[in-house]
Amino acid sequence: MNYLYAPNVSYENYASGRVLYHRTGRPNYPVRLAGEIFGRCLSYLGKKSGVRLYDPCCGGGYLLTVLGLLYPDAFAVLAGSDADEGAVILSRQNLALLTEDGLNMRLRQLEKLYEQMGKPSHLDAQQSARRFLTTIRNRVDPPLLMTFQSDALCPIPSHLICPPAFPSDIVFTDVPYGDLTVWTGNVPDTSAVQQLLAALHPVLHAQSVVALSTDKAQKIQLDGYRRLERIIAGKRRIELLRPLL
């Protein structure tokens, strides 16, 4: 694929487990690809700030946190949900890195690890955390950070679908596939994606953009949506969709 919005630079500061928290079995999304897909979503959305972004399969919150650090002034809301309680806890830890208090706590952890082990990687991670602190301190307005436990195959509870978190301008999610993640109840991939798209309708508006990252083998029926763009990136296929409301 041709990258139009994400430069070919080092993204090592954003590596999972460096500053961002990591747990075994939680997949991470390629940073440059995340930036590229977000840039394309913005081009269809038609605005570059005040964006309400939602990830209904957020896992450990890696994608949301990386985007929040890459584009500190883009967001009004960063919201994520997952069916797994442990994933939601991890996502809250990572999203806390978008706050000065959360980053300072992480920096103290890294300093203690370096004192105990003396590993150069912990020293490098401290430098990354300080860069993130500068980013956060220079941000114009902090976004609302929201995480909750919810099955992506079911509609979001009605009491959560309200301003300022929703409706979402962009839904960007890497759906379960492969060996690391599965749908709740082991629902087949094809029918699960259709259920997800149907469940998203209540949290979208007419100009929303849905970026659905799937395995290339997964088939998608666009009931209630129209395709804006299809992107192939390695083993992934990303569908950019707009709801028919």
N, C-alpha and C positions, 0 to 999 in steps of 0.2 A: 504494500500500500504506500501511497505517497503521503508524507506528513506535511500538513499545511499550517498547523497551529502550534505544534510542540517541537521545539528546537532539539537538535541532536547534540545534547550536552550530557554531562555526568549527572545522574540522579542518585548518587550513592548516599546522600544525606537522608533520603527517604526510605532506605532499605529497611525492611521489616526486621525488628530485633536490634536495630542500631539505636534509634531513639524511640521509634514507634514500638509498642508492645507486641509481642508475638507469642502464639501458642501453637504447639505441634498439631497439625491437622487442619489449621486454618489457612486456606489459600489466600494468596496475595495477587493483586492485579498489577500488570506492568505499568510503571509510572508514566513513561512517555506516552504509551497508548491511552492511558486514562486522560492525560492532558489533551491529546489529539481529539478524542471522542467528545470531551467537554467543549472544546473549541468549536467543533462542528455543531454541537447542540446549540451553542450560543448563536451561531450564524443563522440558524432557523428560528430561534426564539426572538431575535431582534433586539436584545438588550444585553448589557455586559455587567450590570450591577443589580443588587437587590434580588438576586435569584434565590428561589426556594427549591432546594434539591432534596430528593428523597430516594433512598436505597432500601427496597423492601426485602432484600436478601443480603443484609449488610455484613453478616459474619462478624469478624472482629473489628469492623469499622475502618479497615485499612483504606479502602477507596475514598470514603468520605473525608478522612483525616488528611490524606495526601492532597486531595483537591483543595481542602481548606488552607493548607500550607502553600500550595502552588499559586493559588488565586485568593489572597487574603481579603481583597476588597470586593469580591464578586458576589458574596452570599448574604442574604438576609436570614436564611434558614438552612441548616444542615440536619436532616432527619434520617434516622435509620431504624429498621426493625428486623427482627429475626425470630424464627420459631424456637430457637435454642436459647435457653436461659444463660448458659455459659458464654455464648457468643455475644449476647446483649451486654453482659458484664464487661467483657473485653472491649467491646465497642465504646462503652462509656469511658473506660480508661484511656483509649486512644483519642477520643474526641476531646477529652480533658486537656490534651496536648495543644489544643487550639486556644487555651486560656493561659494567662501568665502564671497563675497559681499552679496549674497542672504541669507546665513546663519546668517551673522552678523545682517542684517536687521530683520530677524525673531527673533533673540535673543533679540534685543531691544524691539520688540513687546511683547515678553513674559515677559521681565523685567517690562515693563510698566503695563501689566495686573496684575502682582503680586503686584506691588505698589498700584494699584487701588482696588484689590479684596482680596489680601492676601491668595489666595487659594494654598494649598500645591501642587495641580496638576500643577500649573504654575511654581512652583519652580522645580518640577521634570522635566518638559518639558525643562527648561533652562539647566539642567544637561545633558539631551539628546542632545540638540543642541550643547553644548560644546563638547560632545563626537564626534558628526558628524564633527565639525570644526577640531578636531584633525585628523580624518580620511581624510578629504579633504586636509589638509595641508601636510599630509604624502604621498599623492598620487603622483605617478611618473609623469603622464601626464594627464591633464584634457581632457575629451571627448568633441567632438562637440555635442552640444545640439540643437535639431531641432524640432520645432512644427509647424504644419500648418493645416488649415481646409480643409478636403477632405472627400468625401463619400467613405467609404471602399468598397462599391459595384461597384465602378467605377475605372478604371485605374488611377493611380497617374498622374497628369499633366506632360507632357514629359519634361518640363524645370526643374522639380525638380529631375528627375531620372538621377543624374549625380554624379560623385565622388566629395567630399569624402563621402557623405552620403549613396550613393547606389552604387552597389547592396548590399543588406543586407545579412549578414551571418546567422542571426537568426531573424525570425519573431515570436514574442510571443504575443498572444493576447487572452483576455477573451471576447468572442463574446457576443452580447446582448441576454439575455433570462430572463425569469421571469417577475416580475412586475416593476423593476426599470428602465430597459433600453429596447429600441425597435429599430429595424432597421429603417432606413429612409424610409418613405412611407409605414411603417408597412408590409414590404415584409415578406412572410412566412419564418420561420427559415430555413427550409431545402434548399429552393432555394436561400436564402440569403447567406448561407455558401458556396454554390457552386459558386455564383457570386464573393464572396470574394476570394476564392482560385484562380479563373480565373484571377481576377484583380491583384493578387500578382505576377503572373508569370514574368512580365517585371522587377521587382525589385529583382529578385533572381538569383543566379548562381547555377551551377550544384551540388555544395556541401552544399548549404544552408539547414537549418533545420527550418521547420515551426512547432511551438507548438500552437495548436489550442485547447483552453479550452472551452468546451461547456457543456450544460446540457446533462445528460445521455439519455434523450429522443430524442435529435436531431440526425438525421441520416446524414451521410456524404458519398458522392460518391467520390472516389479518382481519378476522371478524371484528368490526368496530374500529378499525384503524386503517390508515393509508401509509404506505411506505414513502419516506423521504429519501432514504439512502440505505444502501447495503455495503458493508465494508468487510473485507476478508483480511485478517491479520494472523498469520500463522495458523494455529489450530482453531482460532476463534472466528466466529461470524458475528458481526454487530449490526443489528437492524435499528435504524433510526425511524421512529414512527410518530404519527400525529393522530390523536383520537378523533373519531367522527362523532361529535357531540351535537 
